[in-house]
Amino acid sequence: MVRHMRCYCHREDGGTVIDEVGWSEPLVIVRYGTKWDVYDTTTNKQISICDSERKENPKFRDIPSFVPALAWKKLWHYRNQW
């Protein structure tokens, strides 16, 4: 059983520990602190939003997010997510 897991978001500044991750086709969201990065898998674009924008924007607020260990369990490990 996985009890502790750390995910890192590699960045030019060296990276950071991911607190939460979520996905809903075509978006993947990653939280570290109060900041969220949103990755659009259809356009390969990435934007950063604050916590309040995630909660207010219907495009982002309905995407479920999970701590890394739970997200890992929810992934389909042998086929594409979508």
Backbone as ProteinMPNN parsed JSONL, in Angstrom:
{"seq_chain_A": "MVRHMRCYCHREDGGTVIDEVGWSEPLVIVRYGTKWDVYDTTTNKQISICDSERKENPKFRDIPSFVPALAWKKLWHYRNQW", "coords_chain_A": {"N_chain_A": [[0.846, -1.173, 0.0], [0.557, 2.19, -0.853], [1.562, 4.784, 1.078], [2.753, 7.248, 1.345], [3.564, 9.596, -1.056], [5.409, 11.453, -3.328], [5.133, 13.883, -5.782], [6.737, 15.608, -8.337], [6.894, 18.709, -9.952], [8.632, 19.547, -12.604], [10.503, 22.366, -13.216], [11.939, 25.384, -14.567], [13.06, 26.685, -12.421], [13.897, 24.683, -10.798], [11.969, 22.993, -9.692], [9.071, 21.758, -7.889], [7.132, 20.5, -5.15], [4.231, 18.677, -5.761], [0.982, 19.25, -4.648], [-1.665, 18.537, -5.243], [-3.345, 16.854, -7.911], [-5.255, 16.706, -10.897], [-7.604, 15.716, -13.482], [-9.469, 16.122, -16.45], [-10.608, 15.403, -19.476], [-9.855, 17.784, -21.92], [-7.984, 18.619, -20.064], [-5.368, 18.902, -17.623], [-4.725, 19.464, -14.272], [-2.623, 20.923, -11.826], [-1.694, 21.418, -8.501], [0.298, 23.41, -6.416], [0.953, 24.689, -3.407], [-0.862, 27.676, -3.303], [-1.195, 27.994, -5.947], [-2.14, 27.02, -9.232], [-1.338, 25.038, -12.023], [-2.44, 24.7, -15.294], [-2.795, 22.415, -17.818], [-3.384, 22.054, -21.18], [-4.109, 19.388, -23.058], [-4.736, 19.167, -25.728], [-3.778, 21.367, -27.074], [-1.264, 21.713, -26.102], [-0.679, 23.81, -24.407], [0.071, 25.778, -21.517], [-1.155, 27.265, -18.574], [-1.073, 29.403, -15.692], [-2.975, 29.665, -12.754], [-4.658, 31.242, -9.993], [-5.791, 30.052, -6.767], [-8.361, 31.065, -6.163], [-9.356, 31.703, -8.707], [-9.543, 29.171, -9.834], [-11.612, 28.119, -8.286], [-13.747, 29.777, -9.013], [-14.038, 29.733, -11.816], [-15.94, 27.992, -14.118], [-14.859, 26.257, -15.977], [-12.657, 25.149, -14.76], [-13.292, 24.543, -12.077], [-14.875, 22.26, -11.775], [-13.278, 20.105, -12.191], [-12.156, 17.22, -10.764], [-9.78, 16.878, -8.127], [-6.893, 15.333, -6.656], [-4.85, 14.078, -3.963], [-1.429, 13.127, -4.557], [-0.96, 10.263, -4.082], [-3.537, 9.112, -4.133], [-4.366, 9.937, -6.666], [-2.605, 8.458, -8.237], [-3.597, 5.886, -7.847], [-5.999, 6.107, -9.201], [-5.33, 6.328, -11.846], [-5.261, 4.862, -15.113], [-3.209, 2.394, -15.654], [-2.319, 0.859, -17.8], [-3.29, 1.737, -20.198], [-4.33, 4.527, -22.27], [-5.458, 7.562, -20.684], [-7.558, 9.015, -21.818]], "CA_chain_A": [[0.0, 0.0, 0.0], [1.295, 3.449, -0.911], [1.097, 5.699, 2.116], [3.311, 8.569, 1.067], [4.078, 9.717, -2.403], [5.698, 12.829, -3.731], [5.226, 14.164, -7.204], [7.442, 16.856, -8.567], [6.665, 19.425, -11.192], [9.935, 20.075, -12.998], [10.425, 23.731, -13.72], [13.25, 26.006, -14.757], [13.595, 27.095, -11.126], [14.324, 23.512, -10.047], [10.861, 22.092, -9.41], [8.313, 21.954, -6.665], [6.316, 19.352, -4.761], [2.826, 18.805, -6.152], [0.044, 18.961, -3.564], [-2.847, 17.9, -5.81], [-3.385, 16.732, -9.37], [-6.559, 16.277, -11.384], [-7.715, 15.717, -14.923], [-10.739, 15.941, -17.14], [-10.217, 15.626, -20.861], [-8.449, 17.6, -22.251], [-7.18, 19.397, -19.12], [-4.704, 18.34, -16.446], [-4.442, 20.552, -13.342], [-1.63, 20.581, -10.804], [-1.607, 22.461, -7.479], [1.38, 23.487, -5.447], [0.619, 25.875, -2.616], [-2.136, 28.25, -3.723], [-1.103, 28.19, -7.387], [-2.49, 25.889, -10.075], [-0.949, 25.035, -13.432], [-3.422, 24.005, -16.114], [-2.206, 21.952, -19.07], [-4.362, 21.637, -22.176], [-3.432, 18.346, -23.819], [-5.013, 19.277, -27.164], [-2.993, 22.465, -27.643], [0.049, 21.737, -25.438], [-0.519, 25.105, -23.739], [0.03, 25.743, -20.056], [-1.389, 28.551, -17.92], [-1.091, 29.363, -14.231], [-4.107, 30.378, -12.178], [-4.665, 31.232, -8.532], [-6.792, 29.194, -6.153], [-9.699, 31.658, -6.283], [-9.793, 31.58, -10.099], [-9.951, 27.764, -10.017], [-12.916, 27.914, -7.648], [-14.768, 30.596, -9.66], [-14.161, 29.463, -13.244], [-16.579, 26.695, -14.325], [-13.988, 25.41, -16.799], [-11.668, 24.498, -13.905], [-13.759, 24.169, -10.736], [-15.518, 20.951, -11.758], [-12.284, 19.052, -12.383], [-11.785, 16.66, -9.459], [-8.343, 16.806, -7.885], [-6.552, 14.333, -5.65], [-3.461, 14.031, -3.507], [-0.717, 12.26, -5.503], [-1.129, 8.821, -3.866], [-4.869, 8.746, -4.601], [-4.37, 10.127, -8.116], [-1.886, 7.321, -8.798], [-4.511, 4.738, -7.829], [-7.078, 6.338, -10.146], [-4.816, 6.27, -13.217], [-5.277, 3.604, -15.843], [-1.771, 2.189, -15.829], [-1.966, 0.086, -18.984], [-3.866, 2.325, -21.399], [-4.461, 5.98, -22.215], [-6.523, 8.089, -19.828], [-8.676, 9.361, -22.695]], "C_chain_A": [[0.897, 1.243, 0.0], [0.729, 4.381, 0.147], [1.56, 7.119, 1.86], [3.868, 8.56, -0.339], [4.336, 11.187, -2.667], [5.765, 12.894, -5.231], [5.912, 15.51, -7.342], [7.076, 17.417, -9.924], [7.997, 20.065, -11.569], [9.753, 21.421, -13.675], [11.829, 24.265, -13.887], [13.888, 26.399, -13.436], [13.955, 25.898, -10.245], [13.212, 22.548, -9.696], [10.201, 22.375, -8.086], [7.498, 20.693, -6.389], [4.865, 19.636, -5.12], [1.941, 18.39, -4.986], [-1.194, 18.21, -4.045], [-2.703, 17.836, -7.316], [-4.772, 16.233, -9.758], [-6.603, 16.35, -12.894], [-9.154, 15.509, -15.342], [-10.466, 16.352, -18.579], [-10.7, 16.967, -21.377], [-7.489, 18.255, -21.242], [-6.583, 18.539, -18.012], [-4.369, 19.526, -15.555], [-3.508, 20.049, -12.248], [-1.555, 21.736, -9.815], [-0.355, 22.288, -6.656], [1.201, 24.801, -4.711], [-0.756, 26.384, -3.008], [-2.186, 28.484, -5.224], [-1.45, 26.892, -8.113], [-1.884, 26.089, -11.45], [-1.982, 24.199, -14.16], [-2.763, 23.686, -17.447], [-3.329, 21.481, -19.985], [-3.672, 20.643, -23.096], [-3.734, 18.4, -25.314], [-4.149, 20.341, -27.828], [-1.561, 22.525, -27.117], [0.355, 23.102, -24.822], [-0.633, 24.922, -22.238], [-0.221, 27.146, -19.546], [-1.328, 28.335, -16.414], [-2.261, 30.197, -13.746], [-3.996, 30.324, -10.658], [-5.812, 30.36, -8.033], [-8.205, 29.756, -6.325], [-10.226, 31.564, -7.712], [-10.237, 30.144, -10.389], [-11.344, 27.533, -9.459], [-14.041, 28.649, -8.374], [-15.033, 30.212, -11.111], [-14.771, 28.077, -13.472], [-15.741, 25.732, -15.167], [-13.017, 24.598, -15.927], [-12.243, 23.933, -12.609], [-14.362, 22.769, -10.656], [-14.548, 19.796, -12.014], [-11.904, 18.505, -11.006], [-10.264, 16.601, -9.317], [-8.078, 15.923, -6.673], [-5.122, 14.528, -5.172], [-2.749, 13.009, -4.392], [-0.945, 10.756, -5.309], [-2.494, 8.344, -4.364], [-4.977, 8.891, -6.118], [-3.693, 8.94, -8.798], [-2.806, 6.094, -8.869], [-5.61, 4.88, -8.88], [-6.628, 6.273, -11.602], [-5.036, 4.895, -13.819], [-3.837, 3.345, -16.246], [-1.386, 1.492, -17.126], [-2.639, 0.57, -20.264], [-4.011, 3.837, -21.211], [-5.604, 6.39, -21.299], [-7.765, 8.465, -20.64], [-8.22, 9.287, -24.124]], "O_chain_A": [[1.865, 1.329, 0.756], [-0.452, 4.725, 0.111], [0.836, 8.077, 2.131], [4.557, 7.626, -0.748], [3.555, 12.05, -2.267], [6.388, 12.048, -5.874], [5.685, 16.427, -6.552], [6.965, 16.689, -10.91], [8.436, 21.017, -10.925], [8.945, 21.575, -14.591], [12.793, 23.67, -13.407], [15.113, 26.445, -13.326], [14.283, 26.075, -9.072], [13.487, 21.379, -9.424], [10.712, 23.139, -7.267], [7.214, 19.917, -7.301], [4.339, 20.707, -4.819], [2.121, 17.319, -4.405], [-1.712, 17.346, -3.338], [-2.021, 18.662, -7.923], [-5.384, 15.44, -9.042], [-5.743, 16.971, -13.519], [-9.935, 14.823, -14.683], [-10.134, 17.504, -18.858], [-11.892, 17.253, -21.269], [-6.307, 18.424, -21.54], [-7.2, 17.589, -17.531], [-3.786, 20.502, -16.027], [-3.597, 18.903, -11.808], [-1.378, 22.889, -10.21], [0.007, 21.183, -6.253], [1.284, 25.88, -5.298], [-1.715, 25.613, -3.043], [-3.122, 29.109, -5.722], [-1.096, 25.803, -7.662], [-1.914, 27.196, -11.986], [-2.356, 23.119, -13.702], [-2.239, 24.572, -18.122], [-4.125, 20.619, -19.614], [-2.755, 21.007, -23.832], [-3.052, 17.739, -26.096], [-3.823, 20.23, -29.01], [-0.74, 23.292, -27.621], [1.517, 23.499, -24.729], [-1.334, 24.035, -21.752], [0.4, 28.105, -20.005], [-1.509, 27.219, -15.927], [-2.514, 31.291, -14.251], [-3.317, 29.457, -10.109], [-6.695, 29.981, -8.803], [-9.14, 29.005, -6.602], [-11.425, 31.363, -7.911], [-11.208, 29.932, -11.115], [-12.162, 26.843, -10.069], [-15.182, 28.187, -8.354], [-16.16, 30.358, -11.584], [-14.181, 27.079, -13.06], [-15.908, 24.516, -15.067], [-12.606, 23.5, -16.303], [-11.729, 22.941, -12.093], [-14.362, 22.156, -9.588], [-14.959, 18.637, -12.05], [-11.386, 19.245, -10.17], [-9.554, 16.308, -10.279], [-8.921, 15.783, -5.786], [-4.286, 15.075, -5.891], [-3.397, 12.109, -4.926], [-1.111, 10.041, -6.297], [-2.588, 7.271, -4.961], [-5.606, 8.065, -6.78], [-4.167, 8.47, -9.833], [-2.781, 5.355, -9.853], [-6.101, 3.876, -9.395], [-7.463, 6.173, -12.501], [-5.001, 3.886, -13.115], [-3.31, 4.039, -17.116], [-0.218, 1.536, -17.513], [-2.572, -0.099, -21.295], [-3.83, 4.35, -20.106], [-6.59, 5.668, -21.151], [-8.891, 8.253, -20.191], [-9.006, 9.541, -25.036]]}, "name": "protein", "num_of_chains": 1, "seq": "MVRHMRCYCHREDGGTVIDEVGWSEPLVIVRYGTKWDVYDTTTNKQISICDSERKENPKFRDIPSFVPALAWKKLWHYRNQW"}
